[in-house]
């Protein structure tokens, strides 16, 4: 005779399932709170020995670009562009790393 699937004990949600649902809801709230905190956090990166600094938020929005006047050379704009790009990419990488770390803590290392 074939076995029927489902939960043992008949209809309704077993107590363990209820607890699991509450845990999932609590985890979702924690993730939302952590995500909001991460979005408000700022990440800064400097290049050119500190001549260029770019700051981004956890939302990956550039909020600040600071350039030392000494690196502004009208004859070498390309170097300044490279410094800005490098600093911006590093700040974004830092924001990504913080996001991945937060998700790793929340999911216990499960892939997401």
PDB file as gemmi writes it, atoms N, CA and C in Angstrom:
CRYST1    1.000    1.000    1.000  90.00  90.00  90.00 P 1                      
ATOM      1  N   UNK A   1       0.837  -1.169   0.000  1.00  0.00           N  
ATOM      2  CA  UNK A   1       0.000   0.000   0.000  1.00  0.00           C  
ATOM      3  C   UNK A   1       0.891   1.244   0.000  1.00  0.00           C  
ATOM      4  N   UNK A   2       0.544   2.235  -0.780  1.00  0.00           N  
ATOM      5  CA  UNK A   2       1.343   3.456  -0.900  1.00  0.00           C  
ATOM      6  C   UNK A   2       1.167   4.333   0.332  1.00  0.00           C  
ATOM      7  N   UNK A   3       2.238   5.013   0.692  1.00  0.00           N  
ATOM      8  CA  UNK A   3       2.179   5.919   1.841  1.00  0.00           C  
ATOM      9  C   UNK A   3       1.726   7.284   1.358  1.00  0.00           C  
ATOM     10  N   UNK A   4       0.923   7.920   2.150  1.00  0.00           N  
ATOM     11  CA  UNK A   4       0.464   9.265   1.817  1.00  0.00           C  
ATOM     12  C   UNK A   4       1.481  10.280   2.325  1.00  0.00           C  
ATOM     13  N   UNK A   5       1.669  11.367   1.565  1.00  0.00           N  
ATOM     14  CA  UNK A   5       2.591  12.425   1.988  1.00  0.00           C  
ATOM     15  C   UNK A   5       1.924  13.360   2.974  1.00  0.00           C  
ATOM     16  N   UNK A   6       2.563  14.424   3.268  1.00  0.00           N  
ATOM     17  CA  UNK A   6       1.991  15.429   4.154  1.00  0.00           C  
ATOM     18  C   UNK A   6       2.547  15.321   5.559  1.00  0.00           C  
ATOM     19  N   UNK A   7       1.920  16.081   6.443  1.00  0.00           N  
ATOM     20  CA  UNK A   7       2.361  16.127   7.826  1.00  0.00           C  
ATOM     21  C   UNK A   7       1.687  15.030   8.626  1.00  0.00           C  
ATOM     22  N   UNK A   8       2.418  14.381   9.504  1.00  0.00           N  
ATOM     23  CA  UNK A   8       1.795  13.378  10.362  1.00  0.00           C  
ATOM     24  C   UNK A   8       0.855  14.059  11.350  1.00  0.00           C  
ATOM     25  N   UNK A   9      -0.173  13.366  11.722  1.00  0.00           N  
ATOM     26  CA  UNK A   9      -1.065  13.909  12.741  1.00  0.00           C  
ATOM     27  C   UNK A   9      -2.268  14.621  12.174  1.00  0.00           C  
ATOM     28  N   UNK A  10      -2.510  14.552  10.890  1.00  0.00           N  
ATOM     29  CA  UNK A  10      -3.736  15.114  10.339  1.00  0.00           C  
ATOM     30  C   UNK A  10      -3.593  16.538   9.859  1.00  0.00           C  
ATOM     31  N   UNK A  11      -4.688  17.258   9.903  1.00  0.00           N  
ATOM     32  CA  UNK A  11      -4.803  18.611   9.330  1.00  0.00           C  
ATOM     33  C   UNK A  11      -4.142  19.647  10.236  1.00  0.00           C  
ATOM     34  N   UNK A  12      -3.997  20.839   9.709  1.00  0.00           N  
ATOM     35  CA  UNK A  12      -3.466  21.938  10.493  1.00  0.00           C  
ATOM     36  C   UNK A  12      -1.952  22.010  10.429  1.00  0.00           C  
ATOM     37  N   UNK A  13      -1.428  23.086  10.961  1.00  0.00           N  
ATOM     38  CA  UNK A  13       0.006  23.316  10.941  1.00  0.00           C  
ATOM     39  C   UNK A  13       0.608  22.818  12.250  1.00  0.00           C  
ATOM     40  N   UNK A  14       1.547  21.901  12.179  1.00  0.00           N  
ATOM     41  CA  UNK A  14       2.164  21.407  13.408  1.00  0.00           C  
ATOM     42  C   UNK A  14       2.909  22.512  14.150  1.00  0.00           C  
ATOM     43  N   UNK A  15       3.118  22.302  15.436  1.00  0.00           N  
ATOM     44  CA  UNK A  15       3.797  23.306  16.262  1.00  0.00           C  
ATOM     45  C   UNK A  15       5.159  23.683  15.741  1.00  0.00           C  
ATOM     46  N   UNK A  16       5.934  22.713  15.247  1.00  0.00           N  
ATOM     47  CA  UNK A  16       7.260  23.018  14.717  1.00  0.00           C  
ATOM     48  C   UNK A  16       7.178  23.931  13.498  1.00  0.00           C  
ATOM     49  N   UNK A  17       6.158  23.740  12.672  1.00  0.00           N  
ATOM     50  CA  UNK A  17       5.992  24.585  11.493  1.00  0.00           C  
ATOM     51  C   UNK A  17       5.654  26.014  11.912  1.00  0.00           C  
ATOM     52  N   UNK A  18       4.820  26.136  12.950  1.00  0.00           N  
ATOM     53  CA  UNK A  18       4.480  27.455  13.478  1.00  0.00           C  
ATOM     54  C   UNK A  18       5.737  28.175  13.945  1.00  0.00           C  
ATOM     55  N   UNK A  19       6.584  27.466  14.694  1.00  0.00           N  
ATOM     56  CA  UNK A  19       7.834  28.046  15.187  1.00  0.00           C  
ATOM     57  C   UNK A  19       8.744  28.430  14.023  1.00  0.00           C  
ATOM     58  N   UNK A  20       8.777  27.597  13.006  1.00  0.00           N  
ATOM     59  CA  UNK A  20       9.603  27.873  11.831  1.00  0.00           C  
ATOM     60  C   UNK A  20       9.139  29.148  11.131  1.00  0.00           C  
ATOM     61  N   UNK A  21       7.834  29.318  11.019  1.00  0.00           N  
ATOM     62  CA  UNK A  21       7.279  30.522  10.385  1.00  0.00           C  
ATOM     63  C   UNK A  21       7.643  31.766  11.202  1.00  0.00           C  
ATOM     64  N   UNK A  22       7.549  31.679  12.520  1.00  0.00           N  
ATOM     65  CA  UNK A  22       7.898  32.814  13.376  1.00  0.00           C  
ATOM     66  C   UNK A  22       9.382  33.149  13.241  1.00  0.00           C  
ATOM     67  N   UNK A  23      10.209  32.113  13.172  1.00  0.00           N  
ATOM     68  CA  UNK A  23      11.649  32.320  12.998  1.00  0.00           C  
ATOM     69  C   UNK A  23      11.933  33.004  11.669  1.00  0.00           C  
ATOM     70  N   UNK A  24      11.257  32.565  10.620  1.00  0.00           N  
ATOM     71  CA  UNK A  24      11.457  33.155   9.292  1.00  0.00           C  
ATOM     72  C   UNK A  24      11.050  34.621   9.286  1.00  0.00           C  
ATOM     73  N   UNK A  25       9.948  34.951   9.940  1.00  0.00           N  
ATOM     74  CA  UNK A  25       9.505  36.340  10.016  1.00  0.00           C  
ATOM     75  C   UNK A  25      10.498  37.196  10.794  1.00  0.00           C  
ATOM     76  N   UNK A  26      11.011  36.643  11.892  1.00  0.00           N  
ATOM     77  CA  UNK A  26      12.000  37.368  12.704  1.00  0.00           C  
ATOM     78  C   UNK A  26      13.267  37.600  11.885  1.00  0.00           C  
ATOM     79  N   UNK A  27      13.699  36.579  11.152  1.00  0.00           N  
ATOM     80  CA  UNK A  27      14.894  36.698  10.322  1.00  0.00           C  
ATOM     81  C   UNK A  27      14.684  37.735   9.220  1.00  0.00           C  
ATOM     82  N   UNK A  28      13.495  37.775   8.639  1.00  0.00           N  
ATOM     83  CA  UNK A  28      13.205  38.758   7.600  1.00  0.00           C  
ATOM     84  C   UNK A  28      13.277  40.176   8.161  1.00  0.00           C  
ATOM     85  N   UNK A  29      12.727  40.385   9.364  1.00  0.00           N  
ATOM     86  CA  UNK A  29      12.804  41.715   9.984  1.00  0.00           C  
ATOM     87  C   UNK A  29      14.252  42.114  10.239  1.00  0.00           C  
ATOM     88  N   UNK A  30      15.056  41.153  10.738  1.00  0.00           N  
ATOM     89  CA  UNK A  30      16.471  41.440  11.000  1.00  0.00           C  
ATOM     90  C   UNK A  30      17.196  41.790   9.703  1.00  0.00           C  
ATOM     91  N   UNK A  31      16.896  41.062   8.642  1.00  0.00           N  
ATOM     92  CA  UNK A  31      17.541  41.339   7.359  1.00  0.00           C  
ATOM     93  C   UNK A  31      17.173  42.737   6.857  1.00  0.00           C  
ATOM     94  N   UNK A  32      15.902  43.111   7.005  1.00  0.00           N  
ATOM     95  CA  UNK A  32      15.472  44.441   6.583  1.00  0.00           C  
ATOM     96  C   UNK A  32      16.173  45.525   7.385  1.00  0.00           C  
ATOM     97  N   UNK A  33      16.289  45.320   8.695  1.00  0.00           N  
ATOM     98  CA  UNK A  33      16.972  46.299   9.556  1.00  0.00           C  
ATOM     99  C   UNK A  33      18.449  46.400   9.179  1.00  0.00           C  
ATOM    100  N   UNK A  34      19.096  45.254   8.979  1.00  0.00           N  
ATOM    101  CA  UNK A  34      20.510  45.256   8.603  1.00  0.00           C  
ATOM    102  C   UNK A  34      20.713  45.886   7.230  1.00  0.00           C  
ATOM    103  N   UNK A  35      19.814  45.623   6.299  1.00  0.00           N  
ATOM    104  CA  UNK A  35      19.925  46.207   4.960  1.00  0.00           C  
ATOM    105  C   UNK A  35      19.810  47.722   5.032  1.00  0.00           C  
ATOM    106  N   UNK A  36      18.872  48.213   5.842  1.00  0.00           N  
ATOM    107  CA  UNK A  36      18.705  49.663   5.985  1.00  0.00           C  
ATOM    108  C   UNK A  36      19.962  50.285   6.584  1.00  0.00           C  
ATOM    109  N   UNK A  37      20.527  49.642   7.609  1.00  0.00           N  
ATOM    110  CA  UNK A  37      21.753  50.158   8.234  1.00  0.00           C  
ATOM    111  C   UNK A  37      22.899  50.161   7.226  1.00  0.00           C  
ATOM    112  N   UNK A  38      22.984  49.106   6.413  1.00  0.00           N  
ATOM    113  CA  UNK A  38      24.037  49.023   5.401  1.00  0.00           C  
ATOM    114  C   UNK A  38      23.868  50.129   4.363  1.00  0.00           C  
ATOM    115  N   UNK A  39      22.638  50.392   3.942  1.00  0.00           N  
ATOM    116  CA  UNK A  39      22.386  51.420   2.938  1.00  0.00           C  
ATOM    117  C   UNK A  39      22.789  52.799   3.432  1.00  0.00           C  
ATOM    118  N   UNK A  40      22.708  53.036   4.741  1.00  0.00           N  
ATOM    119  CA  UNK A  40      23.060  54.331   5.314  1.00  0.00           C  
ATOM    120  C   UNK A  40      24.558  54.461   5.592  1.00  0.00           C  
ATOM    121  N   UNK A  41      25.266  53.348   5.605  1.00  0.00           N  
ATOM    122  CA  UNK A  41      26.699  53.355   5.885  1.00  0.00           C  
ATOM    123  C   UNK A  41      27.460  53.921   4.680  1.00  0.00           C  
ATOM    124  N   UNK A  42      28.598  54.563   4.958  1.00  0.00           N  
ATOM    125  CA  UNK A  42      29.428  55.110   3.880  1.00  0.00           C  
ATOM    126  C   UNK A  42      30.754  54.369   3.804  1.00  0.00           C  
ATOM    127  N   UNK A  43      31.257  54.247   2.585  1.00  0.00           N  
ATOM    128  CA  UNK A  43      32.522  53.580   2.316  1.00  0.00           C  
ATOM    129  C   UNK A  43      33.375  54.537   1.492  1.00  0.00           C  
ATOM    130  N   UNK A  44      34.598  54.765   1.932  1.00  0.00           N  
ATOM    131  CA  UNK A  44      35.498  55.677   1.239  1.00  0.00           C  
ATOM    132  C   UNK A  44      36.755  54.950   0.812  1.00  0.00           C  
ATOM    133  N   UNK A  45      37.244  55.338  -0.363  1.00  0.00           N  
ATOM    134  CA  UNK A  45      38.498  54.783  -0.865  1.00  0.00           C  
ATOM    135  C   UNK A  45      39.335  55.927  -1.416  1.00  0.00           C  
ATOM    136  N   UNK A  46      40.644  55.831  -1.198  1.00  0.00           N  
ATOM    137  CA  UNK A  46      41.580  56.853  -1.666  1.00  0.00           C  
ATOM    138  C   UNK A  46      42.554  56.241  -2.657  1.00  0.00           C  
ATOM    139  N   UNK A  47      42.976  57.047  -3.618  1.00  0.00           N  
ATOM    140  CA  UNK A  47      44.004  56.630  -4.574  1.00  0.00           C  
ATOM    141  C   UNK A  47      45.001  57.766  -4.745  1.00  0.00           C  
ATOM    142  N   UNK A  48      46.083  57.448  -5.419  1.00  0.00           N  
ATOM    143  CA  UNK A  48      47.095  58.475  -5.667  1.00  0.00           C  
ATOM    144  C   UNK A  48      47.700  58.998  -4.389  1.00  0.00           C  
ATOM    145  N   UNK A  49      47.917  58.106  -3.424  1.00  0.00           N  
ATOM    146  CA  UNK A  49      48.498  58.535  -2.154  1.00  0.00           C  
ATOM    147  C   UNK A  49      47.573  59.447  -1.377  1.00  0.00           C  
ATOM    148  N   UNK A  50      46.265  59.297  -1.579  1.00  0.00           N  
ATOM    149  CA  UNK A  50      45.282  60.121  -0.871  1.00  0.00           C  
ATOM    150  C   UNK A  50      44.874  61.351  -1.652  1.00  0.00           C  
ATOM    151  N   UNK A  51      45.352  61.492  -2.881  1.00  0.00           N  
ATOM    152  CA  UNK A  51      45.040  62.670  -3.682  1.00  0.00           C  
ATOM    153  C   UNK A  51      43.591  62.692  -4.150  1.00  0.00           C  
ATOM    154  N   UNK A  52      43.002  61.513  -4.305  1.00  0.00           N  
ATOM    155  CA  UNK A  52      41.596  61.411  -4.719  1.00  0.00           C  
ATOM    156  C   UNK A  52      40.884  60.494  -3.738  1.00  0.00           C  
ATOM    157  N   UNK A  53      39.730  60.942  -3.261  1.00  0.00           N  
ATOM    158  CA  UNK A  53      38.913  60.133  -2.363  1.00  0.00           C  
ATOM    159  C   UNK A  53      37.484  60.127  -2.874  1.00  0.00           C  
ATOM    160  N   UNK A  54      36.903  58.923  -2.946  1.00  0.00           N  
ATOM    161  CA  UNK A  54      35.507  58.770  -3.364  1.00  0.00           C  
ATOM    162  C   UNK A  54      34.763  58.063  -2.245  1.00  0.00           C  
ATOM    163  N   UNK A  55      33.577  58.583  -1.921  1.00  0.00           N  
ATOM    164  CA  UNK A  55      32.734  58.012  -0.885  1.00  0.00           C  
ATOM    165  C   UNK A  55      31.417  57.572  -1.511  1.00  0.00           C  
ATOM    166  N   UNK A  56      31.006  56.344  -1.163  1.00  0.00           N  
ATOM    167  CA  UNK A  56      29.724  55.817  -1.638  1.00  0.00           C  
ATOM    168  C   UNK A  56      28.927  55.314  -0.439  1.00  0.00           C  
ATOM    169  N   UNK A  57      27.620  55.188  -0.634  1.00  0.00           N  
ATOM    170  CA  UNK A  57      26.768  54.606   0.398  1.00  0.00           C  
ATOM    171  C   UNK A  57      26.601  53.119   0.114  1.00  0.00           C  
ATOM    172  N   UNK A  58      26.003  52.420   1.060  1.00  0.00           N  
ATOM    173  CA  UNK A  58      25.696  51.012   0.866  1.00  0.00           C  
ATOM    174  C   UNK A  58      24.691  50.797  -0.260  1.00  0.00           C  
ATOM    175  N   UNK A  59      24.000  51.863  -0.653  1.00  0.00           N  
ATOM    176  CA  UNK A  59      23.083  51.797  -1.797  1.00  0.00           C  
ATOM    177  C   UNK A  59      23.835  51.959  -3.109  1.00  0.00           C  
ATOM    178  N   UNK A  60      25.161  52.121  -3.004  1.00  0.00           N  
ATOM    179  CA  UNK A  60      26.047  52.291  -4.157  1.00  0.00           C  
ATOM    180  C   UNK A  60      25.792  53.612  -4.883  1.00  0.00           C  
ATOM    181  N   UNK A  61      25.580  54.645  -4.066  1.00  0.00           N  
ATOM    182  CA  UNK A  61      25.419  55.999  -4.582  1.00  0.00           C  
ATOM    183  C   UNK A  61      26.656  56.790  -4.186  1.00  0.00           C  
ATOM    184  N   UNK A  62      27.306  57.412  -5.168  1.00  0.00           N  
ATOM    185  CA  UNK A  62      28.471  58.240  -4.866  1.00  0.00           C  
ATOM    186  C   UNK A  62      27.981  59.514  -4.194  1.00  0.00           C  
ATOM    187  N   UNK A  63      28.500  59.781  -3.004  1.00  0.00           N  
ATOM    188  CA  UNK A  63      28.064  60.957  -2.250  1.00  0.00           C  
ATOM    189  C   UNK A  63      29.140  62.036  -2.176  1.00  0.00           C  
ATOM    190  N   UNK A  64      30.391  61.650  -2.470  1.00  0.00           N  
ATOM    191  CA  UNK A  64      31.459  62.636  -2.328  1.00  0.00           C  
ATOM    192  C   UNK A  64      32.644  62.237  -3.202  1.00  0.00           C  
ATOM    193  N   UNK A  65      33.217  63.239  -3.858  1.00  0.00           N  
ATOM    194  CA  UNK A  65      34.479  63.077  -4.576  1.00  0.00           C  
ATOM    195  C   UNK A  65      35.366  64.233  -4.133  1.00  0.00           C  
ATOM    196  N   UNK A  66      36.498  63.909  -3.532  1.00  0.00           N  
ATOM    197  CA  UNK A  66      37.446  64.932  -3.086  1.00  0.00           C  
ATOM    198  C   UNK A  66      38.730  64.765  -3.887  1.00  0.00           C  
ATOM    199  N   UNK A  67      39.194  65.879  -4.473  1.00  0.00           N  
ATOM    200  CA  UNK A  67      40.396  65.858  -5.309  1.00  0.00           C  
ATOM    201  C   UNK A  67      41.371  66.908  -4.805  1.00  0.00           C  
ATOM    202  N   UNK A  68      42.575  66.464  -4.507  1.00  0.00           N  
ATOM    203  CA  UNK A  68      43.636  67.383  -4.093  1.00  0.00           C  
ATOM    204  C   UNK A  68      44.012  68.248  -5.301  1.00  0.00           C  
ATOM    205  N   UNK A  69      44.107  69.532  -5.101  1.00  0.00           N  
ATOM    206  CA  UNK A  69      44.403  70.466  -6.200  1.00  0.00           C  
ATOM    207  C   UNK A  69      45.717  70.159  -6.893  1.00  0.00           C  
ATOM    208  N   UNK A  70      46.631  69.532  -6.172  1.00  0.00           N  
ATOM    209  CA  UNK A  70      47.946  69.252  -6.744  1.00  0.00           C  
ATOM    210  C   UNK A  70      47.903  68.205  -7.858  1.00  0.00           C  
ATOM    211  N   UNK A  71      46.849  67.372  -7.895  1.00  0.00           N  
ATOM    212  CA  UNK A  71      46.773  66.354  -8.949  1.00  0.00           C  
ATOM    213  C   UNK A  71      45.967  66.820 -10.160  1.00  0.00           C  
ATOM    214  N   UNK A  72      45.472  68.050 -10.100  1.00  0.00           N  
ATOM    215  CA  UNK A  72      44.727  68.590 -11.229  1.00  0.00           C  
ATOM    216  C   UNK A  72      45.728  69.206 -12.202  1.00  0.00           C  
ATOM    217  N   UNK A  73      46.004  68.462 -13.256  1.00  0.00           N  
ATOM    218  CA  UNK A  73      46.946  68.894 -14.287  1.00  0.00           C  
ATOM    219  C   UNK A  73      46.195  68.928 -15.619  1.00  0.00           C  
ATOM    220  N   UNK A  74      45.949  70.121 -16.143  1.00  0.00           N  
ATOM    221  CA  UNK A  74      45.195  70.226 -17.401  1.00  0.00           C  
ATOM    222  C   UNK A  74      45.846  69.449 -18.556  1.00  0.00           C  
ATOM    223  N   UNK A  75      47.146  69.207 -18.453  1.00  0.00           N  
ATOM    224  CA  UNK A  75      47.840  68.469 -19.511  1.00  0.00           C  
ATOM    225  C   UNK A  75      47.768  66.954 -19.306  1.00  0.00           C  
ATOM    226  N   UNK A  76      47.241  66.513 -18.167  1.00  0.00           N  
ATOM    227  CA  UNK A  76      47.157  65.075 -17.898  1.00  0.00           C  
ATOM    228  C   UNK A  76      45.821  64.736 -17.231  1.00  0.00           C  
ATOM    229  N   UNK A  77      44.751  65.063 -17.911  1.00  0.00           N  
ATOM    230  CA  UNK A  77      43.408  64.796 -17.407  1.00  0.00           C  
ATOM    231  C   UNK A  77      43.180  63.291 -17.280  1.00  0.00           C  
ATOM    232  N   UNK A  78      43.778  62.518 -18.164  1.00  0.00           N  
ATOM    233  CA  UNK A  78      43.603  61.068 -18.152  1.00  0.00           C  
ATOM    234  C   UNK A  78      44.043  60.441 -16.827  1.00  0.00           C  
ATOM    235  N   UNK A  79      45.139  60.937 -16.257  1.00  0.00           N  
ATOM    236  CA  UNK A  79      45.604  60.401 -14.981  1.00  0.00           C  
ATOM    237  C   UNK A  79      44.576  60.670 -13.885  1.00  0.00           C  
ATOM    238  N   UNK A  80      44.010  61.859 -13.856  1.00  0.00           N  
ATOM    239  CA  UNK A  80      42.995  62.213 -12.862  1.00  0.00           C  
ATOM    240  C   UNK A  80      41.753  61.340 -13.042  1.00  0.00           C  
ATOM    241  N   UNK A  81      41.356  61.122 -14.275  1.00  0.00           N  
ATOM    242  CA  UNK A  81      40.208  60.253 -14.545  1.00  0.00           C  
ATOM    243  C   UNK A  81      40.457  58.836 -14.013  1.00  0.00           C  
ATOM    244  N   UNK A  82      41.657  58.328 -14.245  1.00  0.00           N  
ATOM    245  CA  UNK A  82      42.012  56.992 -13.757  1.00  0.00           C  
ATOM    246  C   UNK A  82      41.977  56.917 -12.236  1.00  0.00           C  
ATOM    247  N   UNK A  83      42.480  57.963 -11.569  1.00  0.00           N  
ATOM    248  CA  UNK A  83      42.455  57.993 -10.106  1.00  0.00           C  
ATOM    249  C   UNK A  83      41.021  57.985  -9.580  1.00  0.00           C  
ATOM    250  N   UNK A  84      40.158  58.752 -10.218  1.00  0.00           N  
ATOM    251  CA  UNK A  84      38.750  58.808  -9.794  1.00  0.00           C  
ATOM    252  C   UNK A  84      38.082  57.455 -10.010  1.00  0.00           C  
ATOM    253  N   UNK A  85      38.288  56.862 -11.169  1.00  0.00           N  
ATOM    254  CA  UNK A  85      37.696  55.551 -11.454  1.00  0.00           C  
ATOM    255  C   UNK A  85      38.177  54.490 -10.471  1.00  0.00           C  
ATOM    256  N   UNK A  86      39.460  54.492 -10.199  1.00  0.00           N  
ATOM    257  CA  UNK A  86      40.018  53.500  -9.280  1.00  0.00           C  
ATOM    258  C   UNK A  86      39.422  53.657  -7.882  1.00  0.00           C  
ATOM    259  N   UNK A  87      39.345  54.888  -7.397  1.00  0.00           N  
ATOM    260  CA  UNK A  87      38.792  55.134  -6.064  1.00  0.00           C  
ATOM    261  C   UNK A  87      37.307  54.764  -6.019  1.00  0.00           C  
ATOM    262  N   UNK A  88      36.566  55.130  -7.051  1.00  0.00           N  
ATOM    263  CA  UNK A  88      35.131  54.822  -7.081  1.00  0.00           C  
ATOM    264  C   UNK A  88      34.904  53.309  -7.097  1.00  0.00           C  
ATOM    265  N   UNK A  89      35.644  52.607  -7.927  1.00  0.00           N  
ATOM    266  CA  UNK A  89      35.482  51.149  -8.003  1.00  0.00           C  
ATOM    267  C   UNK A  89      35.859  50.466  -6.690  1.00  0.00           C  
ATOM    268  N   UNK A  90      36.890  50.957  -6.029  1.00  0.00           N  
ATOM    269  CA  UNK A  90      37.294  50.368  -4.748  1.00  0.00           C  
ATOM    270  C   UNK A  90      36.231  50.630  -3.676  1.00  0.00           C  
ATOM    271  N   UNK A  91      35.669  51.835  -3.636  1.00  0.00           N  
ATOM    272  CA  UNK A  91      34.619  52.142  -2.659  1.00  0.00           C  
ATOM    273  C   UNK A  91      33.385  51.267  -2.912  1.00  0.00           C  
ATOM    274  N   UNK A  92      33.035  51.064  -4.176  1.00  0.00           N  
ATOM    275  CA  UNK A  92      31.901  50.196  -4.508  1.00  0.00           C  
ATOM    276  C   UNK A  92      32.190  48.746  -4.128  1.00  0.00           C  
ATOM    277  N   UNK A  93      33.441  48.308  -4.326  1.00  0.00           N  
ATOM    278  CA  UNK A  93      33.821  46.956  -3.935  1.00  0.00           C  
ATOM    279  C   UNK A  93      33.689  46.780  -2.424  1.00  0.00           C  
ATOM    280  N   UNK A  94      34.067  47.809  -1.673  1.00  0.00           N  
ATOM    281  CA  UNK A  94      33.945  47.759  -0.219  1.00  0.00           C  
ATOM    282  C   UNK A  94      32.472  47.638   0.197  1.00  0.00           C  
ATOM    283  N   UNK A  95      31.594  48.391  -0.472  1.00  0.00           N  
ATOM    284  CA  UNK A  95      30.157  48.315  -0.171  1.00  0.00           C  
ATOM    285  C   UNK A  95      29.624  46.916  -0.487  1.00  0.00           C  
ATOM    286  N   UNK A  96      30.050  46.349  -1.615  1.00  0.00           N  
ATOM    287  CA  UNK A  96      29.633  44.986  -1.977  1.00  0.00           C  
ATOM    288  C   UNK A  96      30.109  43.966  -0.944  1.00  0.00           C  
ATOM    289  N   UNK A  97      31.350  44.093  -0.528  1.00  0.00           N  
ATOM    290  CA  UNK A  97      31.912  43.154   0.448  1.00  0.00           C  
ATOM    291  C   UNK A  97      31.144  43.226   1.770  1.00  0.00           C  
ATOM    292  N   UNK A  98      30.784  44.426   2.197  1.00  0.00           N  
ATOM    293  CA  UNK A  98      30.023  44.584   3.443  1.00  0.00           C  
ATOM    294  C   UNK A  98      28.639  43.961   3.297  1.00  0.00           C  
ATOM    295  N   UNK A  99      28.032  44.115   2.127  1.00  0.00           N  
ATOM    296  CA  UNK A  99      26.717  43.528   1.874  1.00  0.00           C  
ATOM    297  C   UNK A  99      26.790  42.006   1.893  1.00  0.00           C  
ATOM    298  N   UNK A 100      27.799  41.450   1.255  1.00  0.00           N  
ATOM    299  CA  UNK A 100      27.959  39.998   1.223  1.00  0.00           C  
ATOM    300  C   UNK A 100      28.243  39.448   2.620  1.00  0.00           C  
ATOM    301  N   UNK A 101      29.033  40.178   3.390  1.00  0.00           N  
ATOM    302  CA  UNK A 101      29.334  39.744   4.758  1.00  0.00           C  
ATOM    303  C   UNK A 101      28.064  39.727   5.600  1.00  0.00           C  
ATOM    304  N   UNK A 102      27.238  40.783   5.469  1.00  0.00           N  
ATOM    305  CA  UNK A 102      25.994  40.856   6.221  1.00  0.00           C  
ATOM    306  C   UNK A 102      25.063  39.716   5.819  1.00  0.00           C  
ATOM    307  N   UNK A 103      24.942  39.452   4.536  1.00  0.00           N  
ATOM    308  CA  UNK A 103      24.069  38.374   4.070  1.00  0.00           C  
ATOM    309  C   UNK A 103      24.602  37.019   4.539  1.00  0.00           C  
ATOM    310  N   UNK A 104      25.907  36.843   4.530  1.00  0.00           N  
ATOM    311  CA  UNK A 104      26.502  35.602   4.999  1.00  0.00           C  
ATOM    312  C   UNK A 104      26.201  35.337   6.458  1.00  0.00           C  
ATOM    313  N   UNK A 105      26.251  36.393   7.269  1.00  0.00           N  
ATOM    314  CA  UNK A 105      25.921  36.254   8.692  1.00  0.00           C  
ATOM    315  C   UNK A 105      24.456  35.888   8.870  1.00  0.00           C  
ATOM    316  N   UNK A 106      23.598  36.513   8.063  1.00  0.00           N  
ATOM    317  CA  UNK A 106      22.165  36.287   8.210  1.00  0.00           C  
ATOM    318  C   UNK A 106      21.723  34.917   7.714  1.00  0.00           C  
ATOM    319  N   UNK A 107      22.384  34.419   6.689  1.00  0.00           N  
ATOM    320  CA  UNK A 107      21.955  33.144   6.094  1.00  0.00           C  
ATOM    321  C   UNK A 107      22.787  31.971   6.571  1.00  0.00           C  
ATOM    322  N   UNK A 108      23.736  32.225   7.440  1.00  0.00           N  
ATOM    323  CA  UNK A 108      24.566  31.146   7.954  1.00  0.00           C  
ATOM    324  C   UNK A 108      25.437  30.523   6.889  1.00  0.00           C  
ATOM    325  N   UNK A 109      25.808  31.320   5.892  1.00  0.00           N  
ATOM    326  CA  UNK A 109      26.698  30.827   4.837  1.00  0.00           C  
ATOM    327  C   UNK A 109      25.979  30.177   3.674  1.00  0.00           C  
ATOM    328  N   UNK A 110      24.639  30.134   3.706  1.00  0.00           N  
ATOM    329  CA  UNK A 110      23.904  29.568   2.575  1.00  0.00           C  
ATOM    330  C   UNK A 110      24.082  30.460   1.362  1.00  0.00           C  
ATOM    331  N   UNK A 111      24.139  29.918   0.165  1.00  0.00           N  
ATOM    332  CA  UNK A 111      24.256  30.759  -1.025  1.00  0.00           C  
ATOM    333  C   UNK A 111      22.976  31.572  -1.227  1.00  0.00           C  
ATOM    334  N   UNK A 112      23.122  32.794  -1.716  1.00  0.00           N  
ATOM    335  CA  UNK A 112      21.943  33.632  -1.976  1.00  0.00           C  
ATOM    336  C   UNK A 112      22.034  34.237  -3.338  1.00  0.00           C  
TER     337      UNK A 112                                                      
END                                                                             
